[in-house]
Amino acid sequence: MARLLIKGAEEALGTDTAGAKIFSNAKLVRVVNTNAAAQLVTLVEAVGGSVIGSFTLASGDSVELEKEPLNGIFAADATVKASPIGYTQ
């Protein structure tokens, strides 16, 4: 059975590409929407870089987002939070 590893503190996401977070070069990040409304989450090539893609995260939902180490993540609202994670056997 795999176990979830928390690799860093939960942080509020920035709200634009300049405020994107890379989470210490993490490749796997848990993103949770604590807002009462759905929020757009965006993945960028690097902090301040071009958009790779985005998705809408429903209120109260979470996802595990796989990314490249220097990719940044930001959201439409700072109530979307994230933390770097990993798995172990």
N, C-alpha and C positions, 0 to 999 in steps of 0.2 A: 504494500500500500504506500503510495506516495504521500509525503507530508509537505505542507505549505511552509515555506520559509519567508519571514518578513525580513527584508534586507535594508529597510530604512523607514524613517518616520513618514506618516501621512502628511501631505502638503496640499494646500489649495492650489489649483492650477491657475496660471496666468490667463489673461483674457485676450491676448493677441500674440502674434508670432514673436515679437520682441520679448514677451514675458513667458514664452514656452519653457517647460522644464525638461531636463534630460534624465533626472534621477540617478546621478552618479554613473552614467553610462549603462544603466540597466537595460536588459533585453526584454524583460517581462515586467509589466506594470499593471497593478489592479486599479481600475478607475471606477469611482462610485459617484452617482449623482444624488446629493443630499437636498437638492432643490425640490420644491413642490411641482415644478413644471419640467418638461423634457428640455434637455440642453444639447447643443451641438458641441462635439469634441473633435478637435482637428490635430492631425499628425503632420509635422513639418520636417524637412530634410535636416535642419539644424536650427538652433535658436536664431530668430531673425531671418530664417530661410524660406524657401518655396514650399507651398502646400503639397503634400503627398496625397492626402485624402481626409475625409471627415465622415462622421456618423452621428446620428441623434441617439442620445442615451435617455431612456425614459426615467421619470421620477422614481427614486428609490432603487433603481437597477444598478448593477455593476458588471464590468467585463474585465477579462484579462487581456491586455493589449500587448502583442508581441511587436517589437520594434528593433531597429538597429541602434547600437550604443549611443550615437550622437544625434539621433532623431529626437525632436522635441514634441511635447504635447501641450496644447492649451484648450480652453473651453470658453463657451459664450458667457459663463458666469463663474465667479470664484467659489461658488458653493459646490462645484465639482471638485472632488479631491482624489488624490492618487498616492500610491506608495509602491516602491519597487519590491518585487516578490521573486521567488524561485521555488523549485520543487526538489525534494530529495527522496531517495528510496528507503 
